[in-house]
Amino acid sequence: GAAGPGPAELLLVAGAGCAAWDVVEILRKQRQNVTAIESHVDGEQQADAPWTFRRVVLAFTVRGRNLDPDRVEHAVELAVEKYCSVLSTVAHAATIEHTTTVVEETAAA
């Protein structure tokens, strides 16, 4: 098989990365103390050429201190549904779902 991700996977990775970047930017403006963000993406493609994505599932894990879960969830929603150009393009063909996990980091002793 080919080494590394194919172009279709790269598209999804780009979408997840683009959204994660926006999430951090939005939360930073809201003075939320984000220490890390992880994104995982999965897609289901049509069985036949051109193998269009029909479903994309994004999972974000946002780590930080004293995070407001509602704000984090809203930031993810905005990033995925409004700001990310890659996902906006994919959304014309696929349903995009997302989940958000907020992890509270305790200050180091």
N, C-alpha and C positions, 0 to 999 in steps of 0.2 A: 504493500500500500504506500501511498504518498506520505512523505515525512511532514509533520506539522499539520496545522489546521487548514482545511480547504477554504476557498473564498466565501462559501455560504456561512461557515462557522465564524469566519472573521467578521462578517457582516453583523452577526449577533453579538460577538464580543465587542465590536465597535459600539453597538447600540447600548450595551450594558455599561461600557466604560464612559460613554458620553452622558448617560443618565446619572451615573455615580458622581461624575464631576459636577453636574448641575445640582445634585442633592447637597454636596458639600458646600458649594457656593451659596445656595439658598439658606442653609442652616448657619453658615458663617455670618451672613447678613443679619440673622436673627439672634446672633450672639450665643448660639448653641455650641457647647464645647465638644466638638467631634474629634475623636482621637484616631479613628480608622473607619474605613468603609470597605466591605467586601461585596462583590456582586457575582452571582452565578446565573448562567442563562442556559435555557434549553429550548429547542425548537422542533416542531413537527412539520415535515415537508410533505407535499403532495407526492403520491407514488410515481407519477409520470412527469416527463419533461414538460416545462422547465423546472420542476421540483420546487414550486413556489411554497414559501412558508405559509402555513395556515394557522399555526398557533405558536406563540412565543411566551415562555414563562420566565420571568425575571425574579430572582430572590436577592434581596439586599440585606446585609447585616451591618447595622450602624452602631459603632462603639463610641462611647464618650462618657462624660461626667455630667450628672444632673440634667440629662436630656429629657425634653418634653416629648413623650411618645406621639402625641397628637401632631405636634409640629414636624416630627420626623416623618410620620406617615404622610402628612400633607405635602412635604417637600418631595417625597418620592413620587407622589401622585402628579405633582406639577412637572417634575423632571421627565417622567415617563409619558404623560399625556399632552404636555404643552411645549416643553423646551427642547427636547432632544430631536434634532433633525433626522437622524438615522431611524429612530423608532417611529417618527411621524411618517416617514416614507414606507416603512414596513407595515404600518397600521392600515394602509390602504388594502393590503392583501391578507393580513393575518390578525387574529384577535390577540391582544397583548394582555397578559395577566401579570400581576406582580404581588409579591409578599414582602413584608418588612419585619425584620427582627431587630429590636433595640436591646443592646447589651450595655448595662451600667458597669463602668470600670471603677473599681475602688482605688482611691489614691494610694500610691506606694507608701509603705510605712517609713 
